[in-house]
Amino acid sequence: MDVDSDRSVKDTIAQEPQASAYPHARRMASLFSIALQTPTTPSVVAEKIVDIIQSGTWKFRHTVGPDAEGYIQGRLKMSDEEWIARGASAE
């Protein structure tokens, strides 16, 4: 996830009412809300699934949608410890 996307998540979380005692639930809801701003249609996802099945690949991740590749690249820039700490951070 790039810096602008990260800021967008934080801004969205800040605007959301505290609906849950669990901060992670709020972060996930925020990410989902942001993803819905540029949704990927079911047909695009279905085409990707067909491509995966027909290719016979054993690749672990297959990105679909406008934000997927950036999100994966952002994750790859962090250590496992940084990723876990980011997900566990308090707001």
Backbone as JSON, one array per atom type, in Angstrom:
{
  "sequence": "MDVDSDRSVKDTIAQEPQASAYPHARRMASLFSIALQTPTTPSVVAEKIVDIIQSGTWKFRHTVGPDAEGYIQGRLKMSDEEWIARGASAE",
  "N": [[0.84, -1.15, 0.0], [0.62, 2.19, -0.84], [1.87, 5.39, 0.35], [-0.1, 7.4, 0.12], [-2.45, 5.87, 0.0], [-2.33, 4.73, 2.52], [-2.63, 6.97, 4.13], [-5.21, 7.65, 3.4], [-6.68, 5.5, 4.44], [-6.25, 5.94, 7.19], [-7.48, 8.47, 7.44], [-10.12, 7.82, 6.82], [-10.73, 6.02, 8.86], [-10.57, 7.78, 11.03], [-12.84, 9.29, 10.63], [-14.89, 7.55, 11.03], [-17.43, 6.38, 13.27], [-16.85, 4.99, 16.53], [-17.63, 1.95, 16.33], [-16.96, -0.51, 17.21], [-15.3, -2.31, 19.78], [-12.95, -3.29, 19.03], [-10.13, -2.29, 17.48], [-8.97, -3.32, 15.13], [-11.12, -4.3, 13.65], [-12.35, -1.94, 12.88], [-10.34, -0.88, 11.23], [-10.28, -2.8, 9.17], [-12.88, -2.52, 8.15], [-12.67, 0.06, 7.2], [-10.72, -0.25, 5.16], [-12.21, -1.88, 3.45], [-14.31, -0.15, 2.8], [-12.92, 1.85, 1.39], [-12.0, 0.32, -0.75], [-14.38, -0.13, -2.07], [-14.79, 2.21, -3.38], [-13.55, 2.09, -5.81], [-14.59, -0.29, -7.25], [-14.15, -3.77, -8.14], [-15.5, -5.62, -10.68], [-17.66, -8.52, -10.48], [-17.42, -10.08, -12.79], [-14.84, -9.59, -13.74], [-13.31, -10.71, -11.7], [-14.18, -13.35, -11.96], [-13.2, -13.94, -14.53], [-10.47, -13.89, -13.98], [-10.27, -16.07, -12.24], [-10.93, -18.16, -13.99], [-8.77, -17.92, -15.76], [-6.68, -18.61, -14.0], [-7.3, -21.26, -13.35], [-7.17, -22.47, -15.9], [-4.5, -22.02, -16.51], [-3.06, -23.6, -14.81], [-1.3, -22.88, -12.86], [0.64, -22.67, -9.81], [1.0, -20.48, -8.37], [0.93, -18.36, -5.52], [-0.46, -15.87, -4.98], [-2.8, -13.99, -6.82], [-3.42, -11.1, -8.31], [-6.24, -8.94, -8.53], [-8.07, -6.26, -9.7], [-8.01, -2.64, -9.23], [-6.51, -1.78, -6.98], [-5.13, -3.89, -5.93], [-2.48, -4.78, -6.69], [-0.79, -2.69, -5.79], [-1.28, -2.85, -3.06], [-0.23, -5.37, -2.42], [2.45, -4.91, -3.15], [3.11, -2.95, -1.29], [2.97, -4.45, 1.04], [5.09, -6.2, 0.64], [7.24, -4.56, 1.09], [7.59, -4.48, 3.76], [8.75, -5.99, 6.79], [7.78, -9.14, 8.3], [7.33, -8.67, 10.99], [6.93, -5.89, 11.06], [4.56, -5.72, 9.57], [2.77, -7.14, 11.2], [2.86, -5.54, 13.5], [1.8, -3.19, 12.46], [-0.82, -3.95, 11.94], [-1.64, -4.35, 14.52], [-1.58, -1.96, 15.76], [-2.61, 0.71, 17.9], [-5.23, 3.12, 17.69]],
  "CA": [[0.0, 0.0, 0.0], [1.46, 3.36, -0.89], [1.68, 6.35, 1.44], [-1.4, 8.05, -0.05], [-3.49, 4.92, 0.4], [-2.24, 4.57, 3.96], [-3.24, 8.17, 4.69], [-6.64, 7.56, 3.14], [-7.22, 4.56, 5.42], [-6.24, 6.62, 8.49], [-8.5, 9.52, 7.41], [-11.42, 7.17, 6.85], [-10.91, 5.5, 10.22], [-10.8, 8.91, 11.92], [-14.2, 9.78, 10.4], [-15.85, 6.51, 11.41], [-17.72, 6.29, 14.71], [-16.29, 3.8, 17.18], [-18.7, 0.96, 16.35], [-16.45, -1.75, 17.75], [-14.23, -2.19, 20.77], [-11.76, -3.89, 18.42], [-9.62, -1.38, 16.45], [-8.72, -4.01, 13.87], [-12.39, -4.36, 12.91], [-12.54, -0.63, 12.26], [-9.38, -0.75, 10.12], [-10.72, -3.65, 8.06], [-14.06, -1.89, 7.58], [-12.18, 1.21, 6.45], [-10.12, -0.75, 3.92], [-13.3, -2.35, 2.59], [-15.0, 1.05, 2.33], [-12.07, 2.48, 0.37], [-12.0, -0.56, -1.93], [-15.66, 0.02, -2.76], [-14.76, 3.44, -4.18], [-13.13, 1.65, -7.15], [-14.88, -1.73, -7.15], [-13.83, -4.72, -9.19], [-16.75, -6.33, -10.98], [-17.59, -9.99, -10.35], [-16.99, -10.71, -14.04], [-13.37, -9.49, -13.8], [-12.81, -11.72, -10.77], [-14.47, -14.65, -12.57], [-12.24, -14.14, -15.63], [-9.18, -14.21, -13.37], [-10.36, -17.44, -11.74], [-10.85, -19.04, -15.17], [-7.37, -17.87, -16.21], [-5.85, -19.36, -13.05], [-7.6, -22.69, -13.53], [-6.67, -22.91, -17.2], [-3.04, -21.94, -16.58], [-2.47, -24.66, -14.0], [-0.25, -22.3, -12.02], [0.6, -22.87, -8.37], [1.35, -19.19, -7.79], [0.14, -18.15, -4.3], [-1.34, -14.71, -5.08], [-3.2, -13.5, -8.14], [-4.07, -9.81, -8.05], [-7.38, -8.54, -9.35], [-8.6, -4.97, -9.29], [-7.1, -1.5, -9.34], [-5.7, -1.54, -5.79], [-4.52, -5.13, -5.45], [-1.03, -4.86, -6.89], [-0.18, -1.73, -4.89], [-1.4, -3.37, -1.7], [0.76, -6.45, -2.29], [3.79, -4.32, -3.19], [3.32, -2.31, 0.0], [3.22, -5.51, 2.02], [6.43, -6.75, 0.4], [8.24, -3.61, 1.57], [7.65, -4.58, 5.21], [9.07, -7.29, 7.39], [6.62, -9.75, 8.94], [7.14, -7.99, 12.27], [6.33, -4.58, 10.79], [3.19, -5.97, 9.13], [2.0, -7.52, 12.4], [2.77, -4.36, 14.36], [0.89, -2.26, 11.81], [-2.17, -4.44, 12.16], [-1.95, -4.35, 15.94], [-1.41, -0.62, 16.32], [-3.77, 1.4, 18.46], [-5.55, 4.34, 16.94]],
  "C": [[0.9, 1.22, 0.0], [1.08, 4.34, 0.22], [0.32, 7.03, 1.34], [-2.53, 7.14, 0.36], [-3.51, 4.76, 1.91], [-2.88, 5.77, 4.65], [-4.75, 8.11, 4.54], [-7.32, 6.62, 4.13], [-7.31, 5.26, 6.77], [-7.3, 7.71, 8.54], [-9.89, 8.92, 7.51], [-11.71, 6.63, 8.24], [-11.26, 6.64, 11.17], [-12.22, 9.44, 11.8], [-15.26, 8.79, 10.86], [-16.15, 6.58, 12.91], [-17.13, 5.0, 15.28], [-17.41, 2.78, 17.34], [-18.26, -0.33, 17.01], [-15.36, -1.46, 18.78], [-12.91, -2.69, 20.22], [-11.26, -2.99, 17.29], [-9.39, -2.07, 15.11], [-9.99, -4.1, 13.02], [-12.65, -3.04, 12.21], [-11.59, -0.44, 11.08], [-9.82, -1.57, 8.92], [-11.95, -3.06, 7.37], [-13.66, -0.67, 6.74], [-11.55, 0.79, 5.12], [-11.19, -1.21, 2.94], [-14.05, -1.16, 1.99], [-14.22, 1.74, 1.21], [-12.06, 1.63, -0.9], [-13.29, -0.42, -2.73], [-15.73, 1.3, -3.59], [-14.32, 3.15, -5.61], [-13.34, 0.14, -7.22], [-14.43, -2.52, -8.38], [-15.09, -5.54, -9.43], [-16.57, -7.84, -10.81], [-17.1, -10.66, -11.63], [-15.47, -10.66, -14.2], [-12.75, -10.54, -12.89], [-13.02, -13.11, -11.36], [-13.49, -14.95, -13.72], [-10.87, -14.53, -15.07], [-9.17, -15.65, -12.85], [-10.25, -18.44, -12.89], [-9.41, -19.09, -15.67], [-6.46, -18.71, -15.31], [-6.05, -20.86, -13.25], [-7.0, -23.21, -14.83], [-5.15, -22.89, -17.27], [-2.37, -23.07, -15.8], [-1.38, -24.17, -13.06], [-0.46, -22.64, -10.54], [1.02, -21.59, -7.65], [0.4, -18.91, -6.62], [-0.86, -17.01, -4.43], [-1.57, -14.33, -6.54], [-3.98, -12.21, -7.92], [-5.18, -9.54, -9.05], [-7.86, -7.2, -8.83], [-7.55, -3.89, -9.26], [-6.15, -1.3, -8.16], [-4.86, -2.75, -5.37], [-2.99, -5.15, -5.56], [-0.29, -3.91, -5.95], [-0.2, -2.21, -3.45], [-0.36, -4.46, -1.46], [2.18, -5.89, -2.29], [4.12, -3.61, -1.87], [3.64, -3.31, 1.08], [4.63, -6.05, 1.87], [7.54, -5.84, 0.89], [8.43, -3.69, 3.08], [8.12, -5.96, 5.64], [7.78, -7.86, 7.97], [6.3, -9.03, 10.25], [6.49, -6.62, 12.08], [4.86, -4.73, 10.39], [2.29, -6.29, 10.33], [1.81, -6.3, 13.3], [1.8, -3.34, 13.78], [-0.56, -2.67, 12.04], [-2.61, -4.38, 13.6], [-1.92, -2.95, 16.55], [-2.72, -0.06, 16.85], [-4.02, 2.67, 17.67], [-5.52, 5.55, 17.78]]
}
